[in-house]
Amino acid sequence: MLLPRILSAIVMAVLFVCAVFVLSAANFIFAMAGVVVLAGWEWARLSGVRNQLGRVLFAILIGILCFFALNLSLHEMSLYVSPILWGVALYWVMRYPALLFWQHVLSRLLFGVLVLVTTWSALVVLRQSDDFFVWVLLLMGLIWGADTGAYFVGRAFGKRKLARFVSPGKSWEGVAGGLVLTQIGLVVFSVLSGFSLAQWGMLSLIGLLTSSVSVLGDLTESLFKRHEQLKDSSHLIPGHGGVMDRVDSLTAAAPIYVLLLSLTGWL
């Protein structure tokens, strides 16, 4: 699977660059809606929907809700749901495998609706910013940095399991390594941007929260996959699994990140 994985990674990188630097604002929003709809199709599977028609209908519902959120200007307001949403997810991850209401299909579907619509809303708000290119690249840097640091530090020093019943491969040492790496990146970014000490401190806090919650997004999808006994959310991306397997961290990080930037007045 190495060659398909490499080729898929190249294609995804090219698509990301095109989406950010080539597409107009309207086309970017439309393209992100397409990604969210595909993720919705996969989420229905993670929620226990067995038939294909049900999964397709759920994906269509996600698309409709995104359309109404945009046209009714609810996308900014929806971001305030995110802290509660991921607080609930944290509780689920901490209590797993306790029998809680998340195991019901409708509970997981409702959670998926909120996750995917708030993710899309965050990207819409971000795209409307005058500094979109800077903020979106910083967001992806925080997610990739947290993931990369966690992988290498976890492999080298990982001993204490982060959530042994949900994702046995993750360790507290790995998470710490990812957070340190992202903070180093933020110091470099702040210096190059000419930020004051206060601005760097605020950005450092935003980065810490964003990187931390990105790990939670990964763990939450792992929880649902483990419950459904699935290795991947789908097989849409050769060598990488499904769309949700690529954007699970983003679904948690993007809404929190954009909400915090908005509250500080940077968006």
VEXMI-848864 format. One line per 5 residues: number of its first residue (from 1); for each residue x, y, z of N, C-alpha, C, CB. Coordinates in steps of 0.001 Angstrom, whole numbers, plus 500000, padded with zeros to 6 digits. Glycine has a CB too. Example, Ala and Ser with C-alpha at 12.3 -4.5 7.8 and 13.67 -1.06 7.14 Angstrom:
# residues 2
1	513190 494310 507800 512300 495500 507800 513200 496700 507800 511308 495527 509046  512850 497750 507080 513670 498940 507140 512900 500030 507870 514084 499402 505725
# end
This chain:
# residues 267
1	500819 498784 500000 500000 500000 500000 500854 501268 500000 499073 500005 501211  502189 501114 499982 503038 502301 500073 502874 503225 498877 504486 501893 500201  502890 502658 497658 502763 503490 496461 501414 504207 496400 502950 502638 495213  500280 503507 496586 498995 504221 496600 498932 505297 497680 497860 503236 496804  499556 505012 498825 499548 505988 499911 500316 507249 499524 500145 505377 501179
6	501473 507060 498891 502284 508205 498464 501570 509007 497376 503657 507731 497953  501019 508304 496400 500309 508980 495307 499092 509737 495822 499879 507967 494241  498352 509113 496744 497173 509776 497323 497592 511022 498096 496398 508808 498253  498709 510929 498828 499189 512077 499600 499555 513229 498680 500398 511683 500459  500181 512926 497538 500547 513963 496568 499294 514632 496004 501394 513362 495422
11	498306 513809 495646 497054 514351 495101 496360 515231 496140 496111 513204 494652  496301 514774 497383 495643 515561 498434 496376 516873 498674 495566 514757 499742  497715 516841 498619 498491 518066 498804 498216 519065 497686 499986 517746 498867  498149 518575 496453 497864 519443 495304 496461 520041 495421 498002 518655 493977  495505 519214 495799 494129 519696 495957 494039 520749 497056 493185 518527 496272
16	494770 520539 498139 494764 521513 499231 495343 522849 498770 495560 520977 500432  496459 522798 498074 497091 524029 497573 496155 524761 496617 498430 523707 496864  495517 524006 495729 494573 524616 494782 493380 525240 495510 494079 523566 493769  492860 524534 496504 491698 525034 497248 492028 526343 497955 491220 523989 498271  493217 526422 498529 493597 527603 499313 494028 528759 498429 494717 527256 500276
21	494859 528485 497419 495494 529567 496667 494883 529847 495299 496925 529257 496490  494071 528934 494784 493539 529107 493434 492045 529421 493432 493798 527860 492614  491282 528700 494213 489826 528857 494189 489393 530210 494745 489164 527738 494984  488350 530746 494164 487736 531963 494707 487057 531616 496029 486708 532586 493695  486645 532639 496763 485993 532407 498057 484754 531532 497905 485614 533739 498709
26	483926 531849 496892 482691 531086 496682 482993 529637 496327 481846 531727 495579  483969 529427 495452 484318 528066 495049 484969 527285 496197 485258 528102 493842  485742 527977 497023 486338 527330 498193 485244 526834 499133 487283 528304 498934  484271 527690 499393 483166 527315 500278 482404 526122 499712 482212 528505 500485  482173 526146 498409 481470 525037 497753 482286 523746 497837 481178 525383 496279
31	483608 523867 497606 484475 522685 497660 484512 522091 499059 485893 523040 497209  484583 522941 500085 484597 522451 501462 483269 521806 501833 484912 523590 502427  482176 522320 501254 480873 521683 501477 480876 520269 500905 479736 522519 500838  481526 520099 499743 481630 518768 499145 482400 517804 500032 482296 518856 497787  483497 518291 500632 484286 517457 501538 483454 517056 502756 485564 518201 501983
36	482718 518022 503295 481893 517762 504481 480776 516772 504159 481296 519077 505022  480202 516871 502962 479148 515934 502562 479708 514510 502469 478527 516359 501207  480887 514359 501879 481524 513041 501825 481805 512513 503229 482829 513107 501016  482272 513401 504097 482514 513012 505482 481208 512604 506165 483182 514162 506252  480112 513261 505784 478805 512910 506336 478378 511508 505939 477760 513907 505883
41	478654 511145 504699 478353 509785 504234 479113 508755 505079 478720 509628 502731  480364 509065 505385 481163 508163 506216 480690 508181 507670 482646 508547 506142  480300 509354 508145 479868 509457 509538 478633 508592 509804 479572 510917 509893  477762 508512 508829 476579 507662 508999 476999 506216 509239 475657 507753 507762  478035 505787 508549 478559 504437 508766 479137 504301 510175 479634 504101 507715
46	479879 505310 510622 480436 505291 511967 479345 505318 513030 481376 506465 512159  478189 505826 512659 477074 505930 513597 476219 504664 513652 476208 507104 513225  476519 503704 512789 475778 502451 512813 474678 502343 511785 475199 502258 514139  474630 503273 510821 473636 503184 509749 474097 502106 508779 473446 504566 509018  473317 501056 508640 473760 499875 507889 473513 499970 506389 473071 498657 508418
51	472428 500628 505977 472098 500623 504550 472647 501854 503833 470587 500551 504363  472963 501676 502571 473572 502727 501773 472654 503924 501586 473973 502184 500433  471359 503666 501425 470413 504770 501239 470414 505687 502453 468993 504232 500983  470439 505101 503634 470455 505915 504849 471697 506780 504930 470367 505031 506077  472826 506248 504511 474074 507013 504529 474028 508166 503529 475264 506097 504220
56	473493 507896 502360 473378 508939 501335 472428 510046 501797 472885 508334 500001  471327 509664 502404 470360 510656 502882 470963 511528 503985 469090 509960 503397  471765 510911 504848 472417 511694 505903 473405 512686 505287 473145 510760 506908  474145 512251 504270 475082 513144 503593 474347 514317 502942 475888 512372 502536  473207 514034 502334 472394 515096 501720 471906 516065 502789 471188 514495 500950
61	471506 515531 503939 471067 516381 505050 472179 517336 505476 470624 515519 506244  473404 516841 505557 474533 517693 505925 474684 518831 504916 475838 516865 506007  474581 518513 503632 474683 519532 502599 473593 520588 502719 474623 518890 501238  472372 520145 502991 471238 521073 503134 471449 521995 504336 469906 520289 503289  471907 521431 505445 472118 522227 506650 473226 523255 506446 472455 521322 507832
66	474261 522879 505720 475329 523841 505408 474787 524982 504556 476500 523141 504678  473941 524653 503595 473334 525664 502719 472501 526655 503528 472458 524991 501643  471671 526133 504426 470827 527011 505232 471649 527821 506226 469776 526195 505973  472695 527214 506795 473550 527947 507733 474185 529151 507058 474638 527029 508303  474600 528968 505801 475223 530061 505065 474211 531126 504689 475906 529536 503818
71	473070 530705 504174 472080 531662 503692 471353 532391 504815 471081 530959 502825  471303 531791 506000 470677 532445 507144 471713 533108 508045 469858 531440 507944  472987 533116 507565 474099 533725 508307 474222 533157 509725 473914 535243 508374  474085 531843 509821 474190 531172 511118 475562 530542 511330 473114 530105 511242  476440 530633 510321 477716 529934 510414 478600 530478 511536 478449 530029 509094
76	478572 531795 511764 479374 532348 512855 478800 531958 514207 479455 533870 512741  477484 532022 514334 476837 531685 515595 477044 530214 515960 475347 531999 515519  477083 529349 514956 477195 527916 515216 478519 527556 515887 477048 527140 513920  479538 528401 515747 480843 528106 516338 480787 528057 517862 481861 529143 515897  479831 528763 518452 479727 528797 519910 479246 527463 520482 478784 529911 520339
81	478772 526581 519614 478383 525240 520045 479617 524375 520281 477463 524583 519002  480720 524709 519633 481907 523849 519610 482483 523516 520987 482965 524501 518795  482650 524493 521892 483217 524131 523199 482365 523097 523940 483370 525377 524062  481050 523237 523857 480160 522266 524501 480281 520915 523811 478691 522757 524470  480292 520957 522499 480356 519740 521686 481586 518908 522027 480364 520093 520198
86	482727 519559 522066 483972 518817 522314 484194 518560 523795 485162 519576 521744  483495 519289 524650 483477 518933 526070 482757 517611 526275 482806 520040 526901  481655 517434 525550 480919 516164 525590 481784 515033 525040 479600 516270 524785  482476 515306 523929 483350 514290 523328 484449 513869 524301 483977 514822 522024  485018 514834 525019 486054 514524 526002 485510 513600 527090 486605 515816 526628
91	484298 513868 527534 483662 513027 528544 483473 511605 528022 482310 513624 528965  483040 511482 526764 482855 510158 526166 484173 509383 526103 482259 510291 524760  485213 510072 525650 486516 509411 525521 487038 508974 526884 487533 510347 524841  486863 509831 527889 487358 509511 529225 486593 508342 529851 487260 510736 530126  485310 508222 529552 484488 507193 530176 484425 505888 529386 483108 507715 530370
96	484894 505898 528139 484823 504698 527315 485570 503566 528005 485404 504958 525905  485035 502325 528010 483862 501825 527275 482574 501777 528085 484150 500462 526761  482402 502697 529020 481163 502726 529796 479958 502887 528870 481200 503868 530833  478854 502300 529235 477646 502355 528413 476966 503706 528613 476673 501190 528766  477164 504586 527683 476575 505919 527739 475709 506139 526518 477665 507003 527834
101	474969 507237 526500 473967 507444 525450 474574 507619 524068 473129 508647 525777  475899 507843 523971 476516 508030 522656 476415 506785 521801 477968 508424 522808  476171 505627 522406 476120 504400 521630 474860 504286 520781 476218 503220 522545  473850 505079 521056 472636 505058 520245 472907 505714 518887 471472 505779 520980  472355 505123 517841 472583 505619 516479 472189 507088 516347 471800 504777 515468
106	471036 507462 516873 470570 508844 516741 471496 509825 517459 469151 508976 517289  472038 509413 518599 472962 510287 519334 474214 510553 518512 473343 509660 520690  474735 509514 517875 475939 509673 517071 475656 510481 515805 476515 508307 516706  474477 510297 515237 474115 511082 514052 473975 512559 514394 472807 510562 513441  473329 512860 515509 473180 514246 515936 474533 514870 516213 472294 514336 517175
111	475388 514122 516876 476740 514612 517142 477465 514891 515827 477535 513592 517992  477308 513991 514860 477941 514166 513558 477448 515400 512832 477704 512957 512705  476146 515663 512907 475587 516872 512286 476274 518110 512854 474050 516952 512513  476367 518183 514170 476967 519350 514820 478451 519470 514495 476772 519272 516331  479153 518350 514493 480585 518357 514192 480845 518848 512768 481179 516953 514382
116	480134 518282 511805 480417 518595 510403 479951 519997 510022 479752 517571 509496  478806 520417 510522 478316 521765 510194 479196 522831 510831 476857 521940 510659  479640 522618 512075 480520 523609 512707 481897 523637 512044 480668 523310 514204  482360 522484 511579 483640 522456 510849 483540 523284 509575 484048 520999 510507  482493 523047 508816 482295 523801 507577 482107 525289 507878 481078 523254 506800
121	481358 525604 508921 481128 527005 509298 482439 527701 509631 480170 527091 510497  483322 526991 510333 484618 527564 510690 485428 527898 509438 485404 526594 511589  485404 527017 508461 486150 527255 507223 485545 528412 506429 486177 525983 506362  484233 528564 506483 483567 529689 505814 484014 531009 506446 482018 529543 505897  483969 531070 507787 484374 532289 508496 485841 532602 508209 484145 532138 510021
126	486664 531567 508201 488095 531748 507951 488331 532287 506544 488849 530420 508145  487576 531772 505574 487757 532206 504176 487341 533652 503974 486957 531311 503234  486481 534154 504802 486010 535525 504667 486982 536538 505272 484653 535667 505318  488017 536035 505944 489005 536914 506557 489951 537497 505505 489803 536153 507623  490395 538718 505736 491373 539335 504832 492727 538618 504899 491550 540824 505179
131	492997 537979 506044 494261 537261 506227 494043 535750 506159 494909 537642 507571  493143 535339 505289 492782 533920 505185 493994 533017 504987 491814 533717 504040  494878 533382 504058 496015 532519 503731 496904 532280 504948 496838 533133 502597  497127 533328 505714 497980 533200 506902 497326 532307 507936 498277 534578 507511  496042 532583 508227 495376 531864 509313 495099 530408 508962 494078 532555 509670
136	494773 530125 507712 494493 528731 507356 495774 527909 507358 493814 528649 505979  496880 528500 506906 498150 527776 506930 498621 527570 508367 499219 528533 506120  498362 528542 509230 498729 528375 510637 497892 527266 511277 498544 529703 511409  496619 527212 510939 495746 526144 511454 496275 524779 511049 494302 526324 510942  496580 524627 509771 497078 523330 509306 498438 523022 509923 497176 523308 507769
141	499249 524047 510140 500543 523841 510785 500385 523338 512212 501346 525131 510777  499400 523869 512926 499141 523422 514298 498697 521961 514323 498074 524309 514960  497822 521604 513386 497321 520222 513341 498434 519263 512936 496134 520103 512358  499142 519595 511857 500223 518722 511383 501361 518669 512391 500749 519204 510022  501670 519801 513015 502745 519828 514001 502419 518966 515209 503019 521253 514444
146	501184 519071 515694 500767 518259 516836 500809 516778 516495 499360 518654 517289  500394 516441 515292 500376 515034 514857 501792 514504 514647 499563 514882 513559  502639 515302 513987 504011 514871 513708 504827 514725 514990 504694 515861 512767  504731 515736 515848 505453 515676 517113 505007 514505 517963 505271 516963 517880  503699 514260 517988 503166 513148 518774 503662 511814 518242 501638 513176 518773
151	503750 511697 516924 504173 510431 516318 505620 510098 516681 504016 510494 514792  506517 511050 516455 507932 510759 516664 508298 510684 518149 508780 511814 515979  507785 511599 518945 508087 511564 520378 507423 510351 521027 507619 512870 521067  506208 510043 520569 505518 508878 521110 506261 507583 520821 504119 508798 520548  506778 507461 519612 507526 506255 519244 508827 506140 520044 507835 506259 517738
156	509447 507278 520324 510742 507256 521005 510609 507153 522529 511529 508504 520648  509605 507825 523089 509539 507915 524554 508190 507504 525155 509848 509318 524975  507222 507190 524309 505888 506930 524806 505783 505729 525738 504979 506737 523667  505277 505953 526930 505072 504880 527909 503672 504913 528510 506108 504979 529019  503231 506112 528886 501926 506239 529548 500826 506405 528504 501920 507440 530534
161	499878 505508 528481 498816 505507 527484 497875 506694 527705 498031 504181 527533  497550 507347 526606 496641 508493 526663 495208 508045 526865 496750 509327 525392  494762 507078 526081 493397 506535 526181 493469 505090 525707 492348 507380 525322  493889 504189 526605 494225 502821 526196 493060 502065 525583 494738 502055 527372  491831 502378 525985 490683 501653 525446 490201 502225 524117 489550 501670 526444
166	490569 503445 523827 490124 504106 522596 491183 504013 521510 489783 505572 522868  492418 504396 521841 493518 504395 520869 494808 504028 521599 493655 505791 520155  495083 502738 521733 496224 502272 522538 497581 502790 522077 496256 500785 522532  497698 503210 520841 498984 503651 520316 499387 505044 520758 498957 503602 518838  498455 505820 521300 498757 507205 521675 499218 507278 523125 497525 508106 521463
171	500187 508162 523372 500741 508306 524716 500730 509772 525147 502174 507743 524773  500803 509978 526467 500897 511331 527002 502200 511997 526561 500801 511308 528535  503268 511211 526483 504547 511753 526037 504453 512251 524591 505654 510690 526164  503734 511497 523757 503557 511906 522373 502782 513205 522256 502856 510823 521600  501706 513313 523034 500913 514549 523031 501770 515732 523459 499689 514416 523961
176	502561 515543 524505 503442 516616 524985 504429 517020 523900 504200 516175 526253  504976 516024 523189 505913 516324 522112 505271 517138 521008 506476 515050 521541  504027 516799 520669 503307 517549 519646 503039 518978 520069 502005 516864 519318  502677 519170 521335 502393 520516 521837 503666 521369 521869 501768 520443 523244  504775 520764 522255 506043 521501 522273 506430 521934 520862 507163 520639 522892
181	506288 521028 519902 506640 521353 518522 505792 522502 517990 506476 520125 517631  504498 522485 518267 503634 523567 517777 503984 524896 518450 502149 523224 518024  504364 524852 519723 504735 526085 520403 506025 526675 519833 504893 525832 521898  506965 525817 519470 508185 526296 518822 507841 526976 517494 509178 525125 518592  506937 526344 516741 506499 526939 515482 505828 528287 515677 505557 526006 514772
186	505053 528425 516759 504367 529690 517032 505350 530789 517434 503323 529498 518133  506422 530420 518110 507457 531415 518443 508074 531961 517159 508562 530789 519354  508402 531064 516238 508981 531484 514953 507993 532370 514192 509366 530249 514094  506732 531936 514145 505701 532700 513438 505541 534090 514055 504355 531945 513467  505524 534179 515373 505329 535461 516058 506491 536405 515806 505155 535244 517558
191	507700 535870 515795 508876 536702 515534 508846 537241 514108 510170 535900 515773  508548 536357 513149 508503 536771 511741 507375 537765 511480 508336 535551 510837  506285 537661 512269 505132 538551 512094 505280 539850 512874 503861 537844 512523  506325 539960 513693 506531 541178 514464 505538 541343 515594 506456 542361 513566  505055 540250 516149 504063 540311 517221 504704 540814 518515 503422 538924 517444
196	503908 541515 519311 504353 541928 520634 504314 540724 521567 503474 543084 521184  504859 540893 522764 504862 539804 523742 503443 539390 524104 505624 540219 525004  502554 540378 524232 501156 540084 524568 500478 539314 523437 500384 541386 524859  500738 539727 522205 500155 539026 521059 500676 537598 520956 500453 539783 519766  501979 537435 521196 502546 536081 521182 501914 535222 522270 504074 536130 521369
201	501713 535788 523453 501096 535038 524538 499685 534599 524190 501079 535867 525803  498923 535494 523576 497561 535151 523177 497566 534072 522103 496821 536392 522674  498434 534214 521107 498518 533221 520039 499003 531877 520587 499457 533713 518922  499909 531924 521542 500409 530695 522159 499275 529944 522847 501530 531010 523169  498409 530668 523539 497270 530035 524204 496303 529444 523193 496544 531043 525093
206	496017 530199 522118 495136 529697 521062 495731 528438 520439 494905 530778 519979  497043 528465 520185 497708 527305 519603 497667 526107 520526 499138 527639 519267  497837 526332 521812 497808 525237 522785 496434 524575 522818 498178 525752 524185  495385 525391 522850 494027 524852 522882 493679 524153 521570 493019 525969 523165  494074 524760 520457 493781 524176 519144 494485 522836 518971 494202 525138 518022
211	495758 522785 519302 496526 521544 519168 495973 520454 520080 498007 521794 519487  495594 520834 521285 495062 519855 522240 493745 519270 521760 494873 520496 523611  492868 520136 521271 491556 519645 520852 491651 518871 519541 490575 520810 520703  492704 519112 518751 492888 518327 517522 493118 516854 517864 494079 518879 516692  493813 516602 518969 494019 515228 519449 492689 514610 519837 494994 515201 520651
216	491821 515407 520444 490502 514925 520844 489662 514540 519631 489777 515987 521667  489785 515297 518551 489055 514955 517334 489458 513594 516811 489285 516004 516266  490753 513310 516844 491278 512009 516431 490741 510905 517335 492817 512013 516452  490785 511129 518645 490329 510125 519603 488830 509845 519474 490649 510578 521021  488065 510879 519200 486613 510705 519088 486259 509832 517900 485917 512060 518964
221	486905 510079 516750 486634 509205 515608 487083 507778 515905 487338 509732 514344  488215 507640 516596 488708 506305 516963 487705 505579 517849 490064 506408 517679  487063 506323 518742 486057 505739 519620 484899 505157 518807 485536 506792 520612  484403 505935 517838 483284 505472 517014 483696 504297 516133 482751 506616 516145  484907 504350 515578 485382 503244 514741 485540 501978 515575 486721 503609 514063
226	486057 502111 516777 486233 500938 517640 484881 500326 517994 486999 501319 518925  483905 501173 518255 482575 500668 518599 481954 499898 517434 481659 501826 519010  482198 500390 516206 481654 499737 515017 482603 498687 514446 481342 500773 513957  483751 498495 515110 484769 497529 514674 485243 497812 513241 484212 496099 514767  485574 499078 513003 486045 499525 511699 487485 499995 511813 485148 500650 511144
231	488284 499667 510814 489656 500160 510775 489715 501553 510168 490546 499202 509984  488928 501786 509113 488879 503082 508430 487434 503528 508289 489561 503005 507039  487240 504832 508115 485882 505345 507944 485299 504942 506596 485870 506864 508082  486160 504727 505600 485750 504207 504290 487028 503855 503532 484866 505258 503485  486898 503608 502227 488072 503314 501400 488137 504274 500216 488040 501849 500903
236	487659 505500 500429 487628 506485 499347 489025 506922 498916 486828 507696 499775  489972 506957 499863 491317 507450 499560 492293 506284 499652 491731 508605 500533  492793 505798 498539 493697 504638 498549 494890 504836 499485 494200 504358 497137  495066 503902 500381 496202 503965 501293 495992 504834 502509 497378 504448 500571  494886 505572 502549 494639 506491 503663 493295 506268 504344 494716 507907 503176
241	492474 505395 503818 491156 505197 504411 490136 506140 503819 491216 505382 505909  489422 506846 504683 488356 507725 504210 488633 509192 504477 487059 507341 504849  487672 510028 504109 487785 511467 504326 487887 511778 505815 486584 512200 503709  487033 511130 506618 487059 511378 508056 488395 511010 508680 485953 510608 508735  489048 510008 508133 490365 509626 508651 491404 510711 508409 490825 508323 508012
246	491173 511565 507433 492096 512664 507122 491707 513958 507822 492149 512894 505621  490435 514140 508139 489992 515426 508687 489488 515322 510118 488907 516004 507820  489695 514165 510775 489159 514013 512131 489714 515069 513086 489475 512619 512665  491016 515366 512998 491606 516394 513859 491075 517783 513491 493145 516366 513751  490886 518017 512202 490390 519316 511723 488994 519606 512246 490386 519356 510196
251	488152 518577 512344 486765 518800 512774 486689 519375 514185 485978 517493 512710  487673 519036 515006 487702 519593 516356 488480 520903 516408 488311 518591 517324  489621 520919 515710 490515 522075 515802 489959 523326 515125 491847 521732 515194  489396 523180 513924 488982 524356 513152 487940 525216 513870 488431 523917 511819  486834 524643 514386 485847 525498 515047 486391 526212 516283 484652 524678 515436
256	487178 525501 517097 487747 526123 518299 488739 527218 517923 488438 525066 519181  489576 526934 516960 490586 527892 516480 489939 529158 515945 491454 527256 515390  488959 529002 515083 488301 530170 514475 487504 530941 515517 487375 529733 513319  486850 530243 516426 486112 530923 517492 487054 531763 518346 485366 529902 518370  488199 531207 518720 489159 531937 519552 489741 533136 518801 490289 531001 520008
261	490064 532958 517515 490559 534087 516720 489516 535191 516615 490962 533618 515320  488253 534802 516493 487170 535787 516399 487017 536561 517723 485836 535084 516029  487098 535825 518832 486931 536458 520141 488075 537426 520465 486837 535392 521225  489259 537140 519920 490394 538041 520141 490428 539209 519153 491689 537263 520047  489538 539180 518168 489465 540268 517198 490398 540125 516018 489749 541541 517871
266	491035 538974 515872 491946 538758 514747 491207 538332 513479 492982 537708 515113  489959 537983 513586 489153 537628 512406 488007 538618 512272 488606 536166 512510
# end
